Amino acid sequence: MTLGSQVVKNQYTRLMRDLWVKWDAPPIPEKNRVLQLERIIKTIAPGIPVPAVYTDRLGPATRGTFMHRDWALCLNELFFDEGEYTYRRFLMMATTVYHEVRHAEQFYRCLQALFFGYAQLPDHHFQLVPLDPETFGQMSVQQKVDLYQYQLPDRQQTISPGMLANRMQVPIEIALAAKNSSLRDFQNFINLSKDWYVRGQAKNEIQKWVNHIVTGPIYCARNQTKYSRDEVWANSSNRPFDEDTLAHNRQRIYQTSPLEKDTHHIQTNIERPIEGLIGVAHTQETRDCKRGDKIFKHLNKK
């Protein structure tokens, strides 16, 4: 199964509809809501290690992020603020969860592809360009070692869980799980029709994902933290959930990142079906409604 299939999308929308039915009656502690989301993720992505879900005060324009180094999904705690469980925020959260879990699937499928021989790590040729002293000086010791090793002539790449965990920046246990996973499951994944892929075939698309991931993070001097390029662009606003800013940032990311281009397509047609199953359209009049409001009273029927 894959989050790209309509079957899984339909399953997810039903689960999220059921979650909204019991979202605020009686009031549910945030920890329990997180556990409910983890159970939903486990249901829709049975072949993928389930990312841990937690909340944090992220950038005000950041709905959530997949932390591949920790194999965790971090949601903005604004979604869970007491008294702020609005219909709009619930739908935003539902879309965000699906989006970020797809990133987990992307990373895991890349690991599988590398172990099963369907993709390759970028070879040393792209690193043979002379580096200026300033760029070289900003590299970490490990980056310098990698640069030296990948410029060795005729170097044989040895694919091991430890090496891929380092190159793909994921926990070793995730790399081990991919190594020991089912080849048939992976083949079923790449044989699915994916008309939105720029490169036409899943194998070529996954190779593009691999290339993008292993180009490495960039350094954000503002808070001395490493982010992927996509994370930096997505976190570039100071306005909470500002739709214009979010749309602008999404456009910048989707134009350049094969991971985000794929994920954006995957998450489409998630919100509207949830609205349909709940029976309330998301409009200016309903966006700030809460679960206990009269507009949702039909959901209370046994």
C-alpha positions as CSV (number, residue, x, y, z in Angstrom):
1,M,0.0,0.0,0.0
2,T,1.0,3.6,-0.5
3,L,-0.3,7.0,0.5
4,G,-0.5,7.7,-3.2
5,S,-3.4,5.3,-3.8
6,Q,-7.0,6.4,-3.7
7,V,-7.8,3.4,-1.4
8,V,-5.5,4.7,1.3
9,K,-6.8,8.3,0.8
10,N,-10.4,7.1,1.3
11,Q,-9.4,5.1,4.4
12,Y,-7.7,8.2,5.8
13,T,-10.6,10.5,5.2
14,R,-13.0,8.1,7.0
15,L,-10.6,7.8,10.0
16,M,-10.3,11.6,10.2
17,R,-14.1,12.0,10.0
18,D,-14.4,9.6,12.9
19,L,-11.7,11.5,14.8
20,W,-13.6,14.8,14.4
21,V,-16.8,13.2,15.7
22,K,-15.2,12.6,19.0
23,W,-12.7,15.5,18.8
24,D,-14.2,17.5,21.7
25,A,-16.8,15.5,23.4
26,P,-15.8,14.9,26.1
27,P,-12.6,17.1,26.1
28,I,-9.6,14.9,25.2
29,P,-6.1,15.5,26.6
30,E,-3.5,16.5,24.0
31,K,-1.5,13.3,24.7
32,N,-4.5,11.2,23.8
33,R,-5.1,13.1,20.6
34,V,-1.5,12.4,19.6
35,L,-1.9,8.7,20.3
36,Q,-5.0,8.7,18.2
37,L,-3.1,10.2,15.3
38,E,-0.3,7.6,15.7
39,R,-2.9,4.8,15.5
40,I,-4.3,6.4,12.3
41,I,-0.8,6.7,10.8
42,K,-0.1,3.0,11.6
43,T,-3.4,2.0,9.9
44,I,-2.7,3.9,6.6
45,A,1.0,3.1,6.3
46,P,1.4,-0.5,7.5
47,G,4.6,-1.1,5.6
48,I,6.5,1.9,7.0
49,P,8.0,2.4,10.5
50,V,5.5,4.7,12.2
51,P,6.9,8.1,13.0
52,A,6.5,9.3,16.5
53,V,4.1,12.2,16.8
54,Y,4.7,15.1,19.1
55,T,3.8,18.8,19.3
56,D,5.9,21.9,19.6
57,R,5.7,25.6,19.3
58,L,6.9,25.7,15.7
59,G,7.4,28.8,13.5
60,P,4.0,30.6,13.4
61,A,3.5,29.8,9.7
62,T,4.6,26.2,10.0
63,R,1.9,23.6,10.3
64,G,4.2,20.7,10.9
65,T,7.4,18.9,9.7
66,F,8.8,15.5,9.3
67,M,12.0,15.2,11.3
68,H,13.8,12.4,9.4
69,R,16.8,12.5,11.7
70,D,14.5,11.5,14.6
71,W,11.9,9.7,12.5
72,A,9.2,11.8,14.0
73,L,6.3,14.0,12.9
74,C,6.2,17.3,14.7
75,L,2.9,19.2,14.6
76,N,2.4,22.8,15.6
77,E,0.9,22.9,19.1
78,L,-1.4,25.7,17.9
79,F,-3.6,22.9,16.5
80,F,-4.1,21.7,20.1
81,D,-4.5,25.0,22.0
82,E,-7.2,24.7,24.5
83,G,-10.4,26.3,23.3
84,E,-9.0,26.6,19.7
85,Y,-10.2,23.3,18.2
86,T,-11.8,25.0,15.2
87,Y,-13.0,23.2,12.1
88,R,-10.4,25.1,10.0
89,R,-7.5,24.0,12.2
90,F,-8.7,20.4,12.3
91,L,-8.8,20.2,8.5
92,M,-5.4,21.9,8.3
93,M,-4.0,19.4,10.7
94,A,-5.6,16.5,8.8
95,T,-3.9,17.6,5.5
96,T,-0.6,18.3,7.3
97,V,-0.4,14.8,8.8
98,Y,-1.0,13.2,5.5
99,H,1.6,15.4,3.9
100,E,4.3,14.7,6.5
101,V,3.6,11.0,6.6
102,R,4.1,10.9,2.8
103,H,7.6,12.4,3.5
104,A,8.3,9.4,5.8
105,E,7.2,7.1,3.0
106,Q,9.5,8.9,0.5
107,F,12.5,8.4,2.7
108,Y,11.7,4.8,3.4
109,R,11.1,4.0,-0.2
110,C,14.4,5.6,-1.1
111,L,16.2,3.4,1.5
112,Q,14.5,0.3,0.0
113,A,15.4,1.4,-3.5
114,L,19.0,1.7,-2.5
115,F,19.2,-1.7,-0.8
116,F,17.3,-3.5,-3.6
117,G,19.3,-2.0,-6.4
118,Y,16.6,0.2,-7.9
119,A,18.5,3.5,-7.1
120,Q,22.1,4.6,-6.6
121,L,23.7,7.2,-4.4
122,P,24.9,10.1,-6.5
123,D,28.4,9.1,-7.8
124,H,31.5,11.1,-7.2
125,H,31.5,13.0,-10.5
126,F,29.2,15.8,-9.2
127,Q,31.7,16.4,-6.4
128,L,34.8,16.8,-8.6
129,V,34.2,20.5,-9.2
130,P,37.0,22.4,-7.4
131,L,35.8,24.0,-4.2
132,D,36.7,27.5,-3.2
133,P,38.6,27.9,0.2
134,E,35.6,29.5,1.8
135,T,33.2,26.7,0.9
136,F,35.7,24.1,2.0
137,G,36.3,25.8,5.2
138,Q,32.6,25.8,6.1
139,M,32.3,22.0,5.6
140,S,32.3,19.7,8.7
141,V,35.0,17.1,9.2
142,Q,32.6,14.4,8.1
143,Q,31.7,16.3,4.9
144,K,35.4,16.6,4.1
145,V,35.9,12.9,4.7
146,D,33.0,12.1,2.5
147,L,34.3,14.4,-0.2
148,Y,37.7,12.8,-0.2
149,Q,36.3,9.2,-0.2
150,Y,33.9,9.9,-3.1
151,Q,36.7,11.4,-5.2
152,L,38.8,8.2,-5.0
153,P,39.0,6.6,-8.4
154,D,37.0,3.5,-9.1
155,R,35.8,3.4,-5.5
156,Q,33.4,0.6,-4.8
157,Q,30.3,1.8,-2.9
158,T,29.3,-0.6,-0.2
159,I,25.7,-0.3,0.7
160,S,25.3,-0.9,4.4
161,P,22.6,0.2,6.9
162,G,25.1,2.3,8.8
163,M,26.3,4.0,5.6
164,L,22.8,4.7,4.4
165,A,21.7,5.9,7.8
166,N,24.5,8.5,7.6
167,R,24.0,9.5,4.0
168,M,20.2,9.7,4.2
169,Q,20.3,11.2,7.8
170,V,17.8,8.7,9.3
171,P,18.1,6.5,12.5
172,I,20.0,3.3,12.0
173,E,16.9,1.2,13.0
174,I,15.0,2.7,10.1
175,A,17.8,1.8,7.7
176,L,17.9,-1.8,9.1
177,A,14.1,-2.1,8.7
178,A,14.4,-1.1,5.1
179,K,17.2,-3.6,4.5
180,N,15.0,-6.4,6.0
181,S,11.8,-5.3,4.3
182,S,9.8,-7.1,1.6
183,L,11.1,-6.8,-1.9
184,R,7.6,-7.7,-3.2
185,D,6.1,-4.8,-1.2
186,F,8.6,-2.4,-2.8
187,Q,8.0,-3.7,-6.3
188,N,4.3,-3.3,-5.8
189,F,4.9,0.3,-4.9
190,I,7.0,1.2,-7.9
191,N,4.6,-0.6,-10.3
192,L,1.7,1.6,-9.3
193,S,0.6,4.2,-11.9
194,K,1.7,7.7,-10.9
195,D,0.7,10.1,-13.6
196,W,2.0,13.2,-11.8
197,Y,5.6,12.1,-11.8
198,V,7.7,14.5,-13.8
199,R,10.0,11.7,-14.8
200,G,7.2,9.3,-15.7
201,Q,8.4,6.2,-13.9
202,A,8.5,5.6,-10.1
203,K,12.1,4.3,-10.4
204,N,13.3,7.5,-12.0
205,E,11.3,9.6,-9.5
206,I,12.8,7.8,-6.5
207,Q,16.3,8.4,-7.9
208,K,15.5,12.0,-8.0
209,W,14.4,11.9,-4.4
210,V,17.6,10.2,-3.4
211,N,19.7,12.8,-5.2
212,H,17.8,15.6,-3.5
213,I,18.1,14.1,-0.1
214,V,21.8,13.4,-0.1
215,T,22.7,16.9,-1.3
216,G,22.6,17.6,2.4
217,P,21.2,20.3,4.7
218,I,22.1,24.0,4.7
219,Y,23.1,25.9,7.8
220,C,20.8,28.5,9.3
221,A,23.0,30.9,11.2
222,R,20.0,32.6,12.8
223,N,19.4,29.8,15.3
224,Q,22.5,27.7,14.6
225,T,20.4,24.8,13.3
226,K,20.7,22.6,10.3
227,Y,17.5,22.5,8.1
228,S,16.9,21.0,4.8
229,R,16.4,23.6,2.0
230,D,12.7,22.8,2.1
231,E,12.4,23.3,5.8
232,V,14.1,26.7,5.6
233,W,11.8,27.9,2.9
234,A,8.7,26.6,4.6
235,N,9.6,28.4,7.9
236,S,10.4,31.7,6.4
237,S,7.4,33.7,7.7
238,N,6.5,35.3,11.0
239,R,2.8,35.4,10.4
240,P,0.7,32.6,12.0
241,F,-1.0,30.5,9.4
242,D,-1.1,33.4,6.9
243,E,-2.6,31.9,3.8
244,D,-0.9,34.2,1.3
245,T,2.5,33.5,2.9
246,L,1.9,29.8,3.0
247,A,0.8,29.8,-0.6
248,H,3.9,31.7,-1.6
249,N,6.3,29.4,0.3
250,R,4.6,26.3,-1.1
251,Q,5.0,27.6,-4.6
252,R,8.7,28.2,-4.1
253,I,9.2,24.7,-2.6
254,Y,7.1,22.8,-5.2
255,Q,8.9,24.5,-8.1
256,T,12.3,23.1,-6.9
257,S,11.8,20.1,-4.7
258,P,10.8,16.7,-6.2
259,L,9.9,15.6,-2.7
260,E,7.5,18.5,-2.2
261,K,6.1,18.3,-5.7
262,D,5.1,14.7,-5.1
263,T,3.8,15.3,-1.6
264,H,1.7,18.3,-2.7
265,H,0.0,16.2,-5.3
266,I,-0.5,13.3,-2.8
267,Q,-2.2,15.6,-0.3
268,T,-4.7,17.0,-2.8
269,N,-8.3,15.7,-2.5
270,I,-7.9,15.1,1.2
271,E,-9.7,18.0,2.8
272,R,-12.8,18.1,0.6
273,P,-13.7,14.4,1.1
274,I,-13.3,14.9,4.9
275,E,-15.7,17.8,4.6
276,G,-18.1,15.6,2.6
277,L,-18.1,12.8,5.2
278,I,-18.6,15.3,8.0
279,G,-21.4,16.9,6.1
280,V,-20.2,20.5,6.6
281,A,-18.3,22.5,4.0
282,H,-15.3,24.6,5.0
283,T,-16.4,28.2,4.4
284,Q,-15.9,31.6,5.9
285,E,-19.0,31.0,8.0
286,T,-17.9,27.5,9.3
287,R,-14.1,27.8,9.5
288,D,-14.2,29.0,13.2
289,C,-16.9,26.7,14.3
290,K,-16.1,24.1,17.0
291,R,-17.1,20.5,17.4
292,G,-19.8,21.3,20.0
293,D,-21.5,23.9,17.8
294,K,-25.0,23.3,16.5
295,I,-23.8,23.0,12.9
296,F,-22.2,19.6,13.9
297,K,-25.1,18.3,16.0
298,H,-26.0,15.7,13.3
299,L,-22.8,13.9,14.2
300,N,-24.1,13.2,17.7
301,K,-26.6,10.7,16.4
302,K,-25.9,7.2,17.4
